[in-house]
Amino acid sequence: MKANQFHSRRNFIGTIAKGAALTGLSLLPSYMKADYDEESLRFALGNLSEGGKDLDKEIKRVGGMSHPVAYDISQAIPWGIIWSNVYYMTNGETGTEAKDLGILNVLRHHGMFYALNDETVEKYKLGEFFHVTDPLTGKPALNNPYYDPKDGVFPLPGLGGVKQLQEMGTVFCVCDMARKVNAMFIAQKMGLDKDEVYKDLVAGTHDGILPAPSGVWALGRLAENGIAYIDASVG
């Protein structure tokens, strides 16, 4: 009886997950839709526990710092990076040093772009894929302009990119489910193997950016650790 209950529960959860995946895919623009099948769902949901333990420790550490905040970077627009700079500046002016501040940037959905190195962006034409325009050329980005930005990338001078924010103590994590799902879309568009694309996205993630089982997994731990939430998908 217990075995039957277990299998029934597992089948039910599987059905819910499948429905959620189908719903999510249906909301995507046509250029980012992969043909859905059971194997694709297994690929997207596979091995999502990797990195969770290390990230959980970092989230707890951020929660124990002064004025802890998390920026939800779900779109490939740089507001979360800009506001992280502003948070350091304005807290410094009001008496809290950078070393004492707790800042977490969650790179999920299209925001995963900011986790990737220049070689990976260029290889898979991710500027075109994610609709990221290089602010210096006005064309689809062939690199990650916001990792170690040149003068003119940001609307204000003196703002640091991902690299500089990491050096100041900001924690960055990237949604591993986003890397898997986007690997499927990229592979389909370019006629490549999704496993190889995913491996490249993982290898092409900048050092120090921690994998999250999913972006919402990380966001779901904010409240229990006293971390404020800011939606950085809009200015």
LUMGU-359053 format. One record per residue: residue in one letter; x, y, z of N, C-alpha, C in turn. Coordinates in pm, whole numbers, plus 32768, in hexadecimal, padded with zeros to 4 digits. Example, Ala and Ser with C-alpha at 12.3 -4.5 7.8 and 13.67 -1.06 7.14 Angstrom:
2
A85277DC7830C84CE7E3E830C85287EB6830CS85057F1F82C485577F9682CA850A80038313
END
This chain:
235
M80537F8780008000800080008057807E8000K80BF807F8058811880F28060816381057FDDA818B80967F9E81D2809F7F1E817980DE7EB4N80FA80B77EB2809D80F07E52808881857E69Q808081AA7EEC806F82377F0D80E982887EE0F815F824D7EF381DB82927ECC81DE82A97E36H81BF823F7DE981C3824C7D57815782AC7D26S80E382A97D67807883067D4080A383967D59R80E483AD7DCB811484347DEB817E84617D88R81DA84067D67824384277D08820984477C7FN81A783F87C54816784127BD2811E84987BD2F80DE84B67C45809585357C5080F785AA7C44I816685A37C8E81CA860E7C8A8204861A7BFEG821B85A87BBE824E85AA7B3681EF85EE7AD6T816E85D67AE9810986157A95810686AB7AA9I811086D67B27811287657B46818D87A57B07A820287657B15827E879C7ADD827487A77A46K823B87407A09822B8742797781D087B4794DG816287C67994810688337973814788BA7985A819588C879F081DA89477A08823D89647998A828488FC796E82E5890F790282A089387881L823188F6786381E7891677E981B289A577EFT817E89CC7862814B8A54787181BA8AB9785EG822D8A9F789C829F8AFA788E82CB8B0777FFL82D58A9777B883008A9A772E829C8AE576D7S821B8AD876F881B58B1976A581BC8BB076AFL81F78BE4771B81FF8C75772E82798CB276EBL82D38C5E76B5834C8C90767983338CBD75E9P83838D1D75B783778D42752B839D8CCC74D2S836C8CCE7456837C8C5A73FF840D8C3773E4Y84668C9D73E184F18C7F73C285388C357434M84F78C2D74AA85348BE9751B84E08B74754AK84A08B2F74EF84538AB9751384948A3C74DBA84B489DF753384E7895E7508847288FD74FDD8480889774A8841A883074A2841687E77527Y83A287E47565839587A875EA8384871275E1D83CD86C9763383B8863A764283E6861376CFE83CF859476F283F185667779848685717793E84D78556772D8568855B773F859685E9775DS8555864C771B857786D77735855886FE77C5L84E786CE77F984C386EB7884852886AD78E3R8551863278C985B585F2791E86388640791CF865D866F78A686D886BD789986CF873E78EAA8660878578DE864F88057923864E87F579BAL8614878779EA860587737A7B8673871D7AB8G86D186EF7A66873586927A9787A286D27AE9N87CD868F7B54884186B37BA5883C87437BD8L87C687717BFF87B987FB7C2B87E988127CBAS881287A97CFE884387BA7D8788D187F07D8AE891787EB7D1889A388157D1589AF88A97D3AG8A0888C67D998A22894F7DC089C889857E2EG895C89417E4B88FE89767EAD893989857F38K898B89267F6089C289297FE88A1E89A17FFBD8A7789B97F9C8AD58A297FA78A8B8AAF7FA3L8A298AB87F4A89DE8B357F3E898C8B4F7FBBD89538AE77FF589058AF6806F895A8B3580DDK89D88B0C80E88A328B45814B8A4C8BD98130E8A5D8BFB80B08A778C86808D89FD8CDE80A7I89888CAA808B890E8CF780A589008D12813BK891B8CAE818C89168CC0821E897E8D28824AR89F58D25820D8A5D8D8682308A318E13820BV89FA8E24819489C98EA88169895D8ED981C9G89048E7F81F3889A8EA4824F88CB8ED382D6G89458EAB82FA897D8ED5837A89CB8F578372M89D18F9382FC8A1B901182EB89BD908982FAS89F490FF82EC89A4917982FE894B91928285H88CF91B6829F887091E08237886E918081BFP885E90FF81D58868909F816687F890B08100V881E90A7808087BE90BB801387E1905D7FA0A877B90347F5687908FE27EDF874E90257E68Y879390267DF8875D905A7D7B87398FE47D22D86BB8FE07CFA86878F777CA3869A8FA37C12I87048F717BD287268F987B4A86F18F2C7AEBS86758F3C7AC386348ED67A7086378EF979DCQ86608F7379BB86678F9E793086F68FC8790EA87178FC4788E879E8FE9786387A790817854I878A90C578C3879D915578CD87EA916D794EP884191D3795288A691DC79BE887B92267A3CW87F992377A5387D292887AC6880392507B4BG880191CE7B5C883091947BDA88C191B47BF5I891291B67B8C89A091D77B9A89AE926C7BBDI896092BF7B7B8963934F7B988938936A7C27W88C7932D7C52889593487CD988F093107D45S893992A67D27899B92747D898A0692DC7DA2N8A34931F7D378A93938C7D478A5993FC7D9AV89DD94217D7B899C948F7DC3898B946C7E57Y896D93EC7E72895B93C07EFC89DC93D27F4DY8A4D93AC7F0F8ACE93C17F528AE794567F69M8ACE94A87F038AEA95387F0D8A97957A7F7AT8A1595637F7689BD95AB7FD389C995778061N89E394F7807289FB94C580F98A8094F7812FG8AE3950580D68B62953E81028B5295CC8133E8AFC961780EF8AE396A281168A9696AD8199T8A50964181BD89FE964582378A3995EE82A7G8AB995CA82988AFF958F830A8B1794F98308T8AF194B2829D8B0A942182988B719404822CE8BE393CD82548C4D93B081F58C29933B819BA8C65933881258C4992CF80C28C61924480FAK8CCA923581498CEE91B1817E8C84917981DDD8C2E91D182118BC891A582708B419189822DL8B3091B481B08AB091A4816C8A9F91168134G8A2390E881378A02906680FC89B19079807DI89ED9056800989A890657F8989AE8FE17F3BL893C8FB77F0A89308F3E7EB888F08F637E34N892B8F397DC588EF8F4A7D4288CA8EC17D0BV88498EAF7CEE88188E2F7CBA88048E3D7C24L88598DFA7BD788538DFF7B4588008D897B16R87858DA57AEC872D8D3A7AC286E78D5F7A40H86A28CFE7A04865D8D13798586C18D527923H869F8DC078E186FB8DFC788087708E4378C4G87638E5E794587CF8E9F798E884B8E4A799CM88408DC9797B88B68D71798089238DA17921F88FF8DF478BF89618E2B786189D88E6878ABY89BE8EAD791A8A278EF679618A8A8E9A79A9A8A6C8E1A79B08AC78DBC79F08B328D897991L8B248DA3790F8B748D5E78A98BEA8DB17879N8C558D6978538CCD8DAD78228CBE8DD2778ED8D1C8E23775F8D148E5976D78D188DEB766DE8D6C8D8676828D798D1C76208CF68CD3760AT8CAF8CB976768C2F8C71766D8BC58CC8762AV8BC38D49764D8B638DA576108B798DAB7579E8BF68DB575508C148DBF74C18BF88D3C7478K8C208CCC74B38C0F8C4974728B7E8C2D7450Y8B238C4D74AC8A968C2B74998A408CA57472K8A848D1474528A3C8D8E742889CF8DB2748DL89F68DB4750E89938DC6757789618E557582G89AD8EB4754D89788F3C754888FC8F4174F1E89028EFF7480888E8EF6742788218EA27466F88488E3374A387E88DD474DB87978E13754CF87DC8E5C75A687998E9A761987738F2C7600H878A8F5C7587876A8FE7756587B6904A75BDV8838903175CD888D908C761988DC90E175B6T88CA916275BD891291BF7565898F91F175ABD89FF91EC75648A7A9224759A8A6B92BC759CP8A7192FB76118A5B938C76188AC693DE75D0L8B3893A075B28BA493E8756F8B9A93E174D7T8B59937974A48B4F936774138AC1937773DFG8A5E9366743789D3936B740D89A892EE73C2K89FB928673C589DD9209738089CF919873E6P8999912473BB899090B374198A1990957456A8A1C908574D98A9A907575218AE38FF674F6L8B65900474DF8BBB8F9174C18C0F8F6D753AN8BF78FB175A78C398F9276268BD78FB27696N8C078FA777118BB68FCC77858BE5905677B1P8BA690C277838BD99149779E8BD8916D7832Y8B87912578818B70914D790B8BC090FD7971Y8C1B90A779428C6F905E79A18CE190B879D2D8D3090EB79768D9D914779988D8E91BD7938P8D30921779538D04927978F08D6D92E278CCK8D6B9306784B8DBD9375781B8D7293F87833D8DBB946778288D7C94EA78368D0D94F977CDG8C9A952877F88C2B953F779E8BC394D1779DV8BE2945F77DC8B8093F277E28B0994197839F8B27945278AF8ABC947D79088A98950E78EFP8A1D9536791089F395C178FA8A3B96247954L8A7595F379C28AC196487A1D8B4F96157A27P8BB2966D7A318C3D96407A3E8C5896067AC8G8CBB95AD7ACD8CE9957A7B4D8C9E95047B84L8C3C94D07B3B8BF1945B7B6B8C3C93DB7B4AG8C3E937F7BAA8C8293007B948C2692987B57G8C6392397B138C1891CA7ADB8C1691547B3AV8BF490E17B078BED90697B5A8C7290507BA2K8CE0905B7B588D6490417B928D80909E7C08Q8D6B911F7BF58D8891807C5F8D2B916D7CD7L8CAC914B7CBD8C4F91347D2B8C7790B77D7AQ8CA390507D358CD48FDA7D7C8D498FFE7DD7E8DA290527DA48E17907A7DF48DEE90CA7E6FM8D7B910D7E678D4891587ED98CFC91017F3CG8CDB90867F138C97902A7F6E8C0F8FFC7F41T8BDD902E7ECE8B5A90037E9D8B5E8F6F7E77V8AF68F277E9D8AE88E9A7E798A918E907DFCF8ABF8E477D9A8A728E2D7D208A538D997D16C89DA8D797CED89B88CEF7CCE896D8CEB7C49V89748C7A7C0689328C6C7B8588D68BF37B89C88608C027B5287FC8B987B4F882A8B277AF3D883D8AAF7B2B886A8A407AD887FA8A0E7A7DM877E8A1B7AAA871089F47A51870E8A4D79D7A872B8ACF79E987318B2A7976879F8B007916R88118AD4794D887D8AA778F588528A2C78A5K880A89D278E587DC895978A08773897A7835V870E89C7785D86A189E5780086D48A36778AN87278A9A77A5875C8AEA773787BC8A9A76E0A88018A38771B885589DF76CA880089957663M8787896D768A872E8929762C8706898775BBF86E28A0475DD86B88A637578872A8A847518I87A08A9A755188168ABB750088388A4674A4A883689CE74DB88588957748D87F789457419Q8777895974358714894A73CB872989B2735EK87428A2E738487528A99732487CE8A8572CDM883A8A50730888B98A4672C088D689BA728DG8879895B72A5888E88D2727888FE888B72C2L890588A073458970886873978937880773FED899187C67447896A876974B0895587B77532K88E287A6757088C287F675E7891E87D7765CD894C875B766989A7873976D68A2B878276C8E8A5D878B764C8ADB87D176358ACC8866764DV8A5A889E76238A43892D76398A3B894876CFY89F488F4771889E9890777A98A73890177EBK8AC588A077C38B4C889777FC8B9B891677E2D8B8A8950776B8BCF89CC774B8B9B8A41779FL8B198A4477B78AE18AAF780B8B158AA5789AV8B258A2C78CB8B5C8A1879528BEF8A407954A8C3B8A0E78F18CCA8A2E78EB8CE18AC278D2G8C838B02788D8C8F8B8F786C8C5A8BED78D5T8C308BB879478C018C0C79B68C7B8C437A01H8C7A8CC27A1B8CED8D027A5B8D078CC77AE7D8D858CC57B0C8DAD8C927B8F8D678CE07BFFG8D428C977C658D068CD57CDB8C708CE67CD3I8C348CCF7C5D8BA38CD57C518B6C8C4A7C70L8B208C3F7CDC8AF48BBD7D0D8A798B8B7CC2P8A728B097CA889F88AD37C6A89888AC77CD0A89118AF07CA888988ADB7CF988468A6E7CB5P880D8A117D0187B689AD7CC1874E89F07C67S87188A607C9586C58AB87C4286CC8B427C80G86AF8BA77C3186B18C2E7C68864A8C417CD4V85D38C077CC0856A8C167D26858B8BC87DA4W85DD8B607D98860F8B177E0F865B8B797E68A86B18BCA7E2A86FF8C2D7E7686A58C997EAFL86498CCB7E5D85F18D367E8B85978D077EFCG85738C887EFB851D8C527F63855D8C4D7FECR85E18C5E7FF186298C5B807186438CE680AAL86178D4C806486348DD3809285EE8DF48115A856C8DDD811A851E8E058190854F8DC1820FE856C8D40820485968CF7827C861F8D2482AEN866B8D6B825886EE8D9E828086EE8E36828FG86778E72828F866D8F0282A886A78F59823BI86A48F2981BE86DE8F72814D866E8FB780FEA867C903780E886199083809C861F905B8008Y85AB90647FC7859F903F7F39858590BA7EE4I85D190C87E7485B991337E1485B290F67D89D854691147D42853690E77CB8858891427C5EA85F2910B7C218649915C7BCC862A91497B38S85B391147B19858D91047A8C855B91877A51V854491EB7AA8851C92717A7B857592D77AC1G857C934D7A8985CF93B47AC7859293E87B47
END
